Structures are given as C-alpha cells and as structure tokens.
C-alpha cells in the first residue's frame, strides 16, 4: 500500500476555506498525531487502514504510508502519537495498536483492566471524528486543530503523562519527537493489544509488530518488526550445506 499525503502545515494555513470539507479518518485506521503546545497546534494524519497495514506487516516488506508531510512552523516538537483501534465494545472485544519510541516495551506496562481499553476505544473514536471536522482540513488524510480542543489527541491520548494513551499506557515519556534537521528521522515501534474473550483482560505482546519511521522530509515508512523479517534464502542454503557437511563428517568418522 502506498499513500501520498501532499498537504502540510503551510497548506493548512492557506486553505482555511476547506474547513467545511470532511476528511476520511475512519474506524480502524492508523492515525499519526503531532502536536506543539507552544503553538497550541495539532496535526492529524490518516496513515491508512490497519487491516491493510497488518497485511503489509505480515508480508515483511517495507511500505511507504505517507509522503510530503510538512510541520513547518512547529517550535517545540512536543510529541508524536501513532495509534489505531478496532474494538467491538458491544461484543466486549478490545483491540488496538499504538507506537512508542522504545523497542523494549514491556507488556506489564499495559494496564490490564479492560475498562481502560474501553477508554482507549472511546477516545480514538472521538479524535477521528474531531479530525474529520477540524477547523482546517486540506485533504482526506490531513487535518489541523488546536491541541487544547476537547477532541484533540493531546487532550485524550497524551502519553507524556503516566495515564497516557487513554489509560492503557502507564509509562510516561514514550512519545516520539519530530525530526528537526535534514536527514534525521524518528523511529516509533508499533505494539498490538487485544482482549481475552474469557475474562476481558487486555493482553499486550511485548514484541513490537513493526517500526514506523518519520523522516525529516515528511515521509512515513513502515518497516517489518523483529518477528516479521523474512529469513533470506541464502541463509537456508547455508544451513542446509552445513548440515550436509556435518553428516558427511559423521559418516567418515564412523
């Protein structure tokens, strides 16, 4: 899946007339939020359907999720959040994804009561609806609003506090930062949680699913995680050759 996102902050500021348009932030999409509290500004970017992204993760390939993003004018780069939700509250089923800046995130850091998964789901729904009708919407995938709006990511999912990610994450300071110099990048590690149908306990896999890289030129790239990297064919051939040599040696020794 390749998605182009050409609009940036400058476009958002110039195209305020587009505020009556509706974006396409949908349930189950992977959302990236970047906010700057000094400017009281927040940008939301829809990175695409999580079902499609999950298929990309399983394939083990690298995928470009967005290009051409611009955060010109941001002065303090307070944080980046990446998250998705595919819960079914009516069926008491909770499932979501979120990215943090550490590749050694412990499952024990997830609060295991499903009430917090419910809060995560409700907050996610509120945010994507808010982005759909944000004061500045320039495309189906990019929106801007005040970071202090009641339906903003900063207010509902901010993981710079111990109760961040709507109560699911209990560890502060795991936000990513916008790359500010040419050639720099920020890596965020995507983790998955779901619910146990027997007792509705939220389970977290301590192994990240993928790496999401935001580059200074405004490109967002999905790279495979630890368990999704295909083993090259040459490695299998090498292993088979070594096993064959070992067998020959054993026969000679016997």
C-alpha positions as CSV (number, residue, x, y, z in Angstrom):
1,X,0.0,0.0,0.0
2,X,1.3,3.4,-0.9
3,X,-0.4,6.6,0.1
4,X,0.6,10.1,-0.8
5,X,-0.1,12.9,1.6
6,X,0.9,16.1,-0.1
7,X,-0.6,18.7,2.2
8,X,1.4,20.2,5.1
9,X,1.1,23.0,7.6
10,X,1.6,25.8,5.1
11,X,-1.2,24.4,3.0
12,X,-3.4,24.1,6.0
13,X,-2.9,27.7,6.9
14,X,-3.5,28.8,3.3
15,X,-6.6,26.7,2.7
16,X,-8.7,27.5,5.7
17,X,-11.7,27.7,3.4
18,X,-11.5,23.9,3.2
19,X,-12.8,23.8,6.8
20,X,-16.2,22.8,5.6
21,X,-14.8,19.7,3.9
22,X,-14.8,16.3,5.5
23,X,-11.8,14.1,5.9
24,X,-11.8,10.3,5.8
25,X,-10.5,9.4,9.3
26,X,-12.3,6.1,9.8
27,X,-12.6,3.4,12.4
28,X,-9.7,1.0,12.3
29,X,-7.3,3.5,10.5
30,X,-3.8,4.1,11.8
31,X,-3.6,7.7,12.9
32,X,-0.5,9.8,13.5
33,X,-0.9,12.9,15.6
34,X,1.8,15.6,16.0
35,X,1.4,18.5,18.4
36,X,3.2,21.6,19.5
37,X,1.8,23.0,22.7
38,X,3.9,26.2,22.3
39,X,1.9,27.0,19.2
40,X,-1.2,25.2,20.5
41,X,-1.3,23.3,17.2
42,X,-2.1,19.7,16.4
43,X,-1.9,17.9,13.1
44,X,-3.6,14.6,12.4
45,X,-2.6,12.3,9.5
46,X,-4.5,9.2,8.5
47,X,-1.9,6.6,7.5
48,X,-4.5,4.1,6.1
49,X,-6.5,1.0,7.1
50,X,-5.0,-1.1,9.8
51,X,-6.2,-4.2,8.1
52,X,-4.1,-3.3,5.0
53,X,-1.1,-2.3,7.2
54,X,-1.4,-5.6,9.1
55,X,-1.1,-7.4,5.8
56,X,1.9,-5.4,4.9
57,X,3.5,-6.2,8.3
58,X,2.9,-10.0,7.7
59,X,4.5,-9.7,4.2
60,X,7.7,-8.5,5.8
61,X,8.2,-5.7,3.3
62,X,8.8,-2.0,3.7
63,X,5.8,0.2,2.9
64,X,5.5,4.0,2.4
65,X,2.5,5.2,4.3
66,X,2.7,8.9,3.6
67,X,5.0,11.4,1.9
68,X,5.2,15.2,1.7
69,X,4.2,16.0,5.2
70,X,5.3,19.4,6.5
71,X,5.4,20.6,10.1
72,X,6.9,24.0,9.2
73,X,6.5,26.5,12.0
74,X,6.5,24.0,14.8
75,X,8.7,25.4,17.5
76,X,8.8,22.8,20.3
77,X,8.0,19.4,18.7
78,X,6.3,18.2,21.8
79,X,5.2,14.8,20.6
80,X,4.1,12.3,18.0
81,X,1.4,9.7,18.7
82,X,0.6,6.7,16.5
83,X,-2.4,4.6,17.3
84,X,-5.3,2.6,15.9
85,X,-8.4,0.9,17.4
86,X,-10.5,-2.0,16.1
87,X,-12.6,-2.7,19.1
88,X,-16.1,-4.0,19.2
89,X,-17.5,-2.6,22.5
90,X,-20.9,-4.2,22.0
91,X,-19.2,-7.6,21.8
92,X,-16.8,-6.7,24.7
93,X,-13.9,-7.2,22.4
94,X,-11.0,-4.8,22.6
95,X,-8.2,-4.5,20.1
96,X,-5.7,-1.7,19.3
97,X,-2.3,-0.7,18.2
98,X,0.0,2.1,19.4
99,X,3.6,3.1,18.8
100,X,6.1,4.3,21.3
101,X,9.8,5.3,20.9
102,X,11.2,2.3,22.7
103,X,11.9,-1.2,21.2
104,X,11.9,-2.8,24.6
105,X,8.4,-2.0,25.8
106,X,7.1,-4.4,28.5
107,X,3.7,-5.9,28.3
108,X,3.5,-5.3,32.1
109,X,3.3,-1.6,31.3
110,X,-0.1,-2.1,29.9
111,X,-2.9,-1.6,32.4
112,X,-4.7,-4.9,32.1
113,X,-8.2,-3.9,33.0
114,X,-10.5,-3.7,30.0
115,X,-12.1,-0.5,31.3
116,X,-9.0,1.3,30.1
117,X,-9.3,-0.4,26.7
118,X,-12.8,0.9,26.6
119,X,-11.5,4.4,27.3
120,X,-8.8,4.0,24.6
121,X,-11.5,3.0,22.1
122,X,-13.8,5.8,23.0
123,X,-11.0,8.4,22.9
124,X,-9.9,7.1,19.5
125,X,-13.4,7.4,18.1
126,X,-13.7,11.0,19.4
127,X,-10.4,12.0,17.9
128,X,-11.1,10.7,14.4
129,X,-14.5,12.4,14.4
130,X,-12.8,15.6,15.5
131,X,-10.2,15.4,12.8
132,X,-13.0,14.8,10.2
133,X,-14.4,18.2,11.0
134,X,-11.3,20.0,12.3
135,X,-11.1,23.8,11.7
136,X,-8.6,23.1,8.8
137,X,-9.0,20.1,6.6
138,X,-6.9,20.2,3.4
139,X,-7.3,16.6,2.2
140,X,-8.9,13.3,3.0
141,X,-5.9,12.4,5.2
142,X,-4.6,15.6,6.8
143,X,-6.3,17.9,9.4
144,X,-5.3,20.6,11.9
145,X,-6.8,21.8,15.1
146,X,-5.9,23.4,18.4
147,X,-4.0,21.0,20.7
148,X,-6.3,22.0,23.5
149,X,-9.6,21.1,21.8
150,X,-11.6,18.7,23.8
151,X,-11.5,16.1,21.0
152,X,-7.7,16.5,20.3
153,X,-5.1,13.8,20.6
154,X,-3.2,15.9,23.1
155,X,-6.2,16.1,25.5
156,X,-7.4,12.5,25.1
157,X,-4.4,10.3,24.4
158,X,-1.4,12.3,25.5
159,X,1.3,9.7,26.7
160,X,3.6,12.3,28.2
161,X,1.7,11.6,31.4
162,X,1.5,8.3,33.3
163,X,-2.1,7.9,32.3
164,X,-1.4,8.4,28.7
165,X,-2.9,6.6,25.7
166,X,-6.3,6.9,27.4
167,X,-5.2,5.0,30.4
168,X,-3.8,2.0,28.5
169,X,-0.2,3.1,28.8
170,X,1.1,3.7,32.3
171,X,4.6,4.8,31.5
172,X,5.4,8.4,30.8
173,X,7.8,9.9,28.3
174,X,7.4,7.4,25.5
175,X,6.4,10.0,22.8
176,X,8.3,10.4,19.6
177,X,9.7,13.7,18.5
178,X,9.6,15.3,15.1
179,X,12.9,15.1,13.3
180,X,14.2,18.7,13.0
181,X,17.3,18.6,11.0
182,X,17.9,17.4,7.4
183,X,18.5,13.7,7.1
184,X,17.2,13.0,10.6
185,X,14.4,10.6,11.5
186,X,12.3,9.3,14.4
187,X,11.5,5.6,14.8
188,X,8.4,4.5,16.6
189,X,7.7,0.9,17.5
190,X,4.2,-0.4,16.9
191,X,2.7,-2.7,19.5
192,X,-0.6,-4.6,19.4
193,X,-3.1,-5.4,22.2
194,X,-6.3,-7.4,22.2
195,X,-8.7,-8.9,24.7
196,X,-9.2,-12.3,26.1
197,X,-12.8,-13.4,25.5
198,X,-13.0,-15.3,28.7
199,X,-12.3,-12.5,31.2
200,X,-11.8,-9.4,29.0
201,X,-8.3,-8.9,30.2
202,X,-6.3,-6.8,27.8
203,X,-3.2,-8.6,26.6
204,X,-0.1,-6.9,25.2
205,X,2.5,-8.6,23.1
206,X,5.9,-7.4,24.4
207,X,7.4,-7.8,20.9
208,X,6.7,-4.9,18.5
209,X,5.0,-5.6,15.2
210,X,6.7,-3.0,13.1
211,X,8.9,0.1,13.0
212,X,7.3,3.3,11.8
213,X,9.9,5.8,10.6
214,X,9.1,9.5,10.2
215,X,11.9,11.3,8.2
216,X,12.7,15.0,8.1
217,X,11.4,15.3,4.6
218,X,7.9,14.3,5.8
219,X,7.9,10.6,4.7
220,X,6.3,7.9,6.9
221,X,7.7,4.4,6.3
222,X,6.5,1.1,7.7
223,X,9.4,-1.4,8.3
224,X,9.0,-5.0,9.5
225,X,9.3,-5.8,13.1
226,X,11.6,-8.4,14.8
227,X,9.4,-11.4,14.2
228,X,8.4,-10.4,10.7
229,X,11.8,-10.2,9.0
230,X,12.0,-13.0,6.3
231,X,15.0,-15.3,6.5
232,X,16.9,-14.9,3.3
233,X,17.1,-17.9,1.1
234,X,20.9,-17.8,1.2
235,X,20.7,-18.4,4.9
236,X,18.6,-21.5,4.4
237,X,21.0,-22.8,1.8
238,X,24.0,-22.1,4.1
239,X,22.3,-24.0,6.9
240,X,21.5,-26.9,4.6
241,X,25.1,-27.0,3.4
242,X,26.5,-27.0,6.9
243,X,24.1,-29.8,7.9
244,X,25.2,-31.8,4.9
245,X,28.9,-31.4,5.7
246,X,28.2,-32.4,9.3
247,X,26.5,-35.6,8.0
248,X,29.5,-36.5,5.8
249,X,31.9,-36.0,8.6
250,X,29.9,-38.2,10.9
251,X,29.9,-41.0,8.2
252,X,33.6,-40.7,7.7
253,X,34.3,-40.9,11.5
254,X,32.1,-44.0,11.8
